[in-house]
């Protein structure tokens, strides 16, 4: 007989806002929203504190709309390096209890503590110890779900917030889970929820009652998987420490404050966007083998193009140059450009051996890498705008502070 598993899902409460409060205690006890582009019309809410949430502020809401709901709302720009730092420190706490710790986003982790219980107590006791340790050592709170599979553990962490523990057992999951809205189940998004509702499937229990054949007919193999999740039959494993869901691309895109009218204006925007991409590649210790661009004109028509690089790179300049050549080869100026996204694709580990190319000037590349290492060090010490290309001075028709994008895992592993 298979041993009953004990899975925890730990979710840091109001993570971005909590980290900001750690660095600025004056923000504690106030309505806070971490926003991109806090000075201009393009900013959106990336995260909010509990007080902001109670006032109706939601993630993805435009800054001015959030301010309208909560006039006392304090807007702060994101500090992703600090969020990554605190995310890593939280995972280190989880790893004191088990080596099966799977990250799901920057602020969430699954932990399989099945093998830890003989030494550390029950799943509930371990969850309580984790909750207290995170609070005492990091000054933040977590909500933890305790259950016999990953799906119900995540449901549990969402049921009570903040700073709470919810246990969903094999004996009581039908009472606790099946009455919840269908949209609470992991991977039931807005479109799926709407389609289910059209068939009068409104709760997780309704999904179970509908049956596997109906769900598969409606959504294919994904529908069958949702039925398995809802019925409590999920057997997906928690990945071990050291496993990282592969980051498939790193990009940065903006909607310009005014339409771009020529190649020169587009080049400046691409070069600026590539600075952040190069930095993120370094943070994740990755290199790009290709570049993709997405262009939207002022008629809202999208065009997307991509190409391989001659050699793998972290260089913002090499990424920007490839993006520019893609644009100039494919865009014929039927309309001005409204928004641009540059993306590093086909990523590989920086430590992966590279096939040499006789036609590349490796001495020049080494000089360029040393220069970019120096630039990165200066920016790390004195700030992002402490050093930059002269061509990026003046009006770039870009929002004053772009919304950064961090690619996180969005799948579970079976």
VOGU-3710 file (C-alpha; in Angstrom, 3 decimals, decimal comma):
1> xxxxxxxxxx> 0,000/0,000/0,000  1,322/3,445/-0,970  2,315/5,666/1,954  0,064/8,675/2,524  2,025/11,780/1,602  2,152/15,006/3,594  2,561/18,046/1,355  2,835/21,678/2,455  2,221/24,697/0,253  3,689/27,852/1,745
11> xxxxxxxxxx> 2,732/31,250/0,364  4,420/34,451/1,517  1,721/37,032/2,286  1,778/40,269/0,247  5,365/39,384/-0,610  6,590/42,394/-2,599  4,877/44,848/-0,251  6,212/42,983/2,813  9,789/43,262/1,537  9,303/46,985/0,903
21> xxxxxxxxxx> 8,104/47,385/4,497  11,231/45,596/5,706  13,376/48,231/4,008  11,177/51,174/4,978  9,444/50,612/8,341  7,455/53,826/7,779  5,312/51,839/5,320  4,152/49,362/7,970  0,480/49,511/8,825  -0,287/51,499/5,659
31> xxxxxxxxxx> -1,878/50,794/2,305  1,025/50,086/-0,043  1,146/49,029/-3,686  4,255/47,999/-5,590  3,788/49,460/-9,062  5,623/49,817/-12,318  5,944/53,253/-13,923  4,760/55,144/-10,874  5,238/58,498/-12,621  3,206/57,894/-15,763
41> xxxxxxxxxx> -0,045/56,534/-17,134  1,247/53,061/-17,977  1,906/51,813/-14,453  -0,005/48,887/-13,024  -0,204/47,335/-9,565  2,195/44,399/-9,253  1,462/43,649/-5,580  -0,413/45,196/-2,666  -0,472/45,125/1,128  -3,374/43,691/3,133
51> xxxxxxxxxx> -4,786/47,173/3,838  -4,676/48,043/0,129  -6,377/44,729/-0,667  -9,166/45,488/1,813  -9,701/48,846/0,080  -10,338/47,022/-3,204  -6,920/47,389/-4,839  -6,176/44,443/-7,130  -3,084/43,174/-8,920  -3,054/44,360/-12,549
61> xxxxxxxxxx> -5,087/47,471/-11,776  -3,889/50,740/-13,348  -2,191/53,074/-10,856  -4,736/55,881/-11,112  -7,603/53,433/-10,676  -6,007/52,017/-7,516  -5,512/55,558/-6,180  -9,173/56,295/-6,817  -10,202/53,340/-4,668  -7,644/54,090/-1,964
71> xxxxxxxxxx> -6,645/57,788/-1,851  -4,035/57,134/0,854  -2,350/54,418/-1,210  1,453/54,691/-1,252  2,991/53,680/-4,588  6,535/52,297/-4,590  8,647/50,987/-7,503  9,712/47,305/-7,536  13,120/46,120/-6,310  13,385/42,697/-7,894
81> xxxxxxxxxx> 16,890/41,944/-6,642  15,646/42,266/-3,060  12,612/40,083/-3,759  14,880/37,387/-5,175  17,106/37,664/-2,092  14,222/37,196/0,358  12,733/34,424/-1,756  16,041/32,559/-1,527  16,260/33,070/2,254  12,719/31,723/2,700
91> xxxxxxxxxx> 13,523/28,614/0,678  16,580/28,079/2,883  14,222/27,878/5,883  12,031/25,295/4,135  15,134/23,254/3,345  15,793/22,754/7,064  12,767/20,466/7,093  13,044/18,600/3,766  15,115/18,383/0,603  11,949/18,216/-1,488
101> xxxxxxxxxx> 11,221/21,914/-1,994  9,699/23,012/-5,300  9,439/26,707/-6,074  6,237/27,946/-7,692  6,734/31,604/-8,367  8,910/33,844/-6,241  6,684/33,685/-3,165  5,307/30,122/-3,176  6,792/26,671/-2,554  5,595/23,116/-2,165
111> xxxxxxxxxx> 7,386/21,012/0,466  7,050/17,249/0,785  7,590/16,513/4,498  6,435/12,894/4,399  9,869/11,585/5,365  10,490/14,312/7,948  7,610/13,551/10,293  9,330/10,838/12,316  11,917/13,391/13,445  10,064/16,710/13,295
121> xxxxxxxxxx> 6,442/15,957/14,105  3,235/15,982/12,071  2,642/18,047/8,967  0,716/20,579/11,046  3,548/20,838/13,579  6,143/21,322/10,846  3,955/23,981/9,190  3,626/25,808/12,517  7,387/25,743/13,011  7,948/27,106/9,497
131> xxxxxxxxxx> 5,379/29,853/10,076  7,059/30,967/13,313  10,583/30,765/11,868  9,765/32,907/8,814  8,164/35,515/11,064  11,035/35,594/13,578  13,962/35,459/11,137  12,638/37,414/8,154  9,867/39,546/9,643  7,317/38,269/7,132
141> xxxxxxxxxx> 4,283/36,015/7,332  3,246/32,914/5,402  -0,009/31,071/4,864  0,445/27,303/4,666  -1,798/24,553/3,365  -1,232/21,014/4,650  -2,676/18,133/2,650  -2,039/14,772/0,999  -1,388/16,220/-2,486  -0,056/19,388/-4,090
151> xxxxxxxxxx> -3,377/20,658/-5,438  -5,196/20,583/-2,097  -2,135/21,935/-0,247  -2,244/25,005/-2,487  -5,996/25,330/-1,963  -5,364/25,251/1,781  -2,803/28,063/1,679  -5,366/30,233/-0,123  -8,221/29,530/2,300  -6,902/31,539/5,274
161> xxxxxxxxxx> -4,750/34,659/4,918  -2,598/36,142/6,291  -0,376/34,215/8,702  -2,481/31,043/8,933  -2,412/27,275/8,487  -5,182/25,155/6,925  -5,239/21,356/6,976  -7,146/19,442/4,291  -7,103/15,731/5,071  -8,160/12,604/3,213
171> xxxxxxxxxx> -11,102/12,355/5,586  -12,535/15,868/5,244  -11,489/17,131/1,782  -14,953/16,610/0,286  -16,528/18,935/2,850  -13,752/21,538/2,653  -12,953/21,484/-1,070  -15,975/20,441/-3,106  -18,078/23,442/-2,013  -15,460/25,937/-3,214
181> xxxxxxxxxx> -15,935/27,835/-6,513  -14,523/26,043/-9,553  -12,267/29,033/-10,174  -10,374/28,291/-6,930  -8,924/25,099/-8,417  -5,388/25,445/-9,742  -5,305/25,961/-13,547  -8,996/26,904/-13,810  -8,595/30,334/-15,386  -11,183/32,912/-16,353
191> xxxxxxxxxx> -12,040/31,369/-19,732  -12,279/27,838/-18,297  -14,449/29,060/-15,435  -16,779/30,828/-17,859  -17,114/27,749/-20,059  -17,789/25,520/-17,049  -20,470/27,935/-15,828  -22,220/27,707/-19,202  -22,740/24,004/-18,386  -23,834/24,827/-14,821
201> xxxxxxxxxx> -20,573/23,607/-13,348  -19,946/26,181/-10,630  -18,049/24,404/-7,845  -15,124/22,007/-7,560  -17,639/19,342/-6,531  -19,584/20,019/-9,726  -16,428/19,206/-11,703  -16,238/15,842/-9,951  -19,934/15,167/-10,548  -19,602/16,088/-14,251
211> xxxxxxxxxx> -17,231/13,151/-14,609  -13,931/12,528/-16,435  -15,489/11,826/-19,841  -17,457/15,077/-19,843  -14,422/17,106/-18,759  -12,224/15,460/-21,388  -14,804/16,100/-24,087  -14,988/19,745/-23,032  -11,263/20,538/-22,602  -9,344/17,555/-23,946
221> xxxxxxxxxx> -6,582/16,042/-21,800  -6,463/19,221/-19,699  -10,097/18,661/-18,750  -9,320/15,127/-17,607  -6,448/16,481/-15,523  -8,773/19,032/-13,884  -11,156/16,211/-12,944  -8,252/14,292/-11,392  -7,244/17,381/-9,406  -10,812/18,073/-8,224
231> xxxxxxxxxx> -11,436/14,482/-7,159  -8,334/14,363/-4,960  -6,374/11,950/-7,148  -3,391/14,210/-7,933  -0,128/12,270/-7,569  2,318/14,845/-8,983  5,579/14,861/-7,060  7,390/17,694/-5,311  10,703/18,295/-7,059  13,986/18,127/-5,130
241> xxxxxxxxxx> 16,173/21,048/-4,102  18,330/22,206/-6,988  15,704/21,548/-9,623  14,787/24,718/-11,450  11,949/24,962/-13,896  13,635/26,046/-17,117  13,325/29,729/-17,904  12,487/29,697/-21,591  12,784/33,401/-22,303  13,499/36,741/-20,657
251> xxxxxxxxxx> 11,964/39,859/-22,126  11,048/43,449/-21,538  8,353/45,418/-23,336  6,800/48,861/-23,066  4,078/50,983/-24,573  5,694/54,244/-25,637  4,500/57,593/-24,317  4,298/58,778/-27,954  4,443/56,992/-31,299  7,882/56,182/-32,696
261> xxxxxxxxxx> 8,351/57,666/-36,163  11,679/56,327/-37,468  14,386/53,674/-37,105  16,500/55,881/-34,848  13,765/56,224/-32,267  13,096/52,483/-32,351  16,809/51,733/-31,903  17,015/53,828/-28,720  14,034/52,030/-27,192  15,431/48,610/-28,100
271> xxxxxxxxxx> 18,821/49,481/-26,625  17,207/50,668/-23,387  15,024/47,543/-23,114  18,046/45,328/-23,712  19,836/46,756/-20,669  17,319/45,103/-18,358  17,360/41,857/-20,365  21,139/41,598/-20,082  20,927/42,223/-16,333  18,268/39,524/-15,831
281> xxxxxxxxxx> 20,293/37,022/-17,864  23,183/37,625/-15,471  20,965/37,249/-12,401  19,697/33,884/-13,664  23,157/32,871/-15,006  21,763/32,290/-18,486  22,763/33,140/-22,041  20,572/33,715/-25,088  20,884/31,845/-28,351  18,238/33,931/-30,105
291> xxxxxxxxxx> 16,272/37,176/-30,046  12,583/37,822/-30,628  10,850/41,156/-31,150  7,171/42,035/-30,996  6,035/45,292/-32,593  2,616/46,894/-32,256  1,804/49,840/-34,502  -0,604/52,653/-33,645  -3,378/50,698/-35,338  -2,827/47,951/-32,714
301> xxxxxxxxxx> -1,566/45,472/-35,326  1,050/43,056/-33,946  4,081/41,716/-35,780  6,559/39,227/-34,300  9,945/38,152/-35,647  12,848/36,117/-34,277  16,324/34,963/-35,281  19,248/32,993/-33,908  22,437/34,694/-32,721  25,847/33,720/-34,079
311> xxxxxxxxxx> 26,987/32,884/-30,557  25,351/32,689/-27,139  25,401/35,948/-25,213  24,390/37,962/-22,169  25,416/41,195/-23,843  22,719/43,911/-23,941  24,409/45,433/-26,986  24,458/42,182/-28,980  20,811/41,540/-28,116  19,856/45,085/-29,095
321> xxxxxxxxxx> 21,775/44,915/-32,393  20,027/41,679/-33,356  16,674/43,210/-32,413  17,425/46,249/-34,577  18,379/44,147/-37,600  15,176/42,099/-37,211  13,140/45,285/-37,100  14,793/46,996/-40,043  14,577/43,871/-42,209  10,873/43,329/-41,541
331> xxxxxxxxxx> 9,148/46,638/-40,722  8,270/48,916/-43,639  6,743/51,887/-41,808  3,152/51,608/-42,956  2,281/53,060/-39,539  4,156/54,562/-36,567  5,186/52,179/-33,776  3,236/52,200/-30,519  4,903/49,469/-28,428  7,989/47,255/-28,540
341> xxxxxxxxxx> 8,989/44,050/-26,771  12,477/42,562/-26,987  12,962/39,008/-25,743  16,021/36,802/-25,266  15,014/33,270/-26,315  16,429/29,734/-26,515  18,205/30,213/-23,203  21,061/28,024/-21,977  23,114/27,944/-18,800  26,122/30,255/-18,810
351> xxxxxxxxxx> 28,237/27,285/-17,712  27,306/25,204/-20,766  30,302/24,632/-23,103  30,098/26,534/-26,381  31,161/25,383/-29,843  33,847/27,788/-31,104  33,330/29,640/-34,348  36,459/30,482/-36,345  34,833/33,619/-37,736  34,206/35,241/-34,334
361> xxxxxxxxxx> 36,708/37,696/-32,843  36,990/36,201/-29,352  39,540/38,738/-28,161  37,104/41,535/-28,934  34,271/39,626/-27,237  36,385/39,190/-24,088  37,079/42,930/-23,997  33,371/43,639/-24,406  32,487/41,186/-21,630  34,984/42,830/-19,252
371> xxxxxxxxxx> 33,499/46,233/-20,063  29,966/44,990/-19,432  31,071/43,308/-16,179  32,397/46,678/-15,040  29,189/48,466/-16,049  27,138/45,876/-14,173  29,268/46,359/-11,041  28,856/50,145/-11,187  25,091/49,846/-11,572  24,878/47,344/-8,710
381> xxxxxxxxxx> 26,652/49,803/-6,427  25,303/53,163/-7,565  22,015/52,399/-9,310  20,677/51,549/-12,739  21,035/55,084/-14,123  24,550/55,673/-12,792  26,083/54,758/-16,168  24,520/54,350/-19,601  25,124/55,059/-23,285  25,052/58,711/-24,311
391> xxxxxxxxxx> 22,534/57,889/-27,060  20,018/57,068/-24,305  20,071/60,626/-22,967  17,055/62,804/-23,657  13,474/61,883/-24,488  13,209/58,240/-25,538  9,392/58,349/-25,633  9,471/55,695/-22,909  7,754/55,600/-19,530  10,027/56,951/-16,825
401> xxxxxxxxxx> 10,309/53,609/-15,091  9,515/50,492/-17,135  7,616/47,494/-15,743  10,135/44,674/-15,242  9,215/41,113/-16,084  10,411/38,065/-14,154  9,713/34,696/-15,739  8,634/32,149/-13,197  7,490/28,617/-13,479  3,844/28,193/-14,408
411> xxxx> 3,483/24,430/-14,561  3,471/21,494/-12,186  5,615/18,472/-12,829  4,030/15,037/-12,875
//
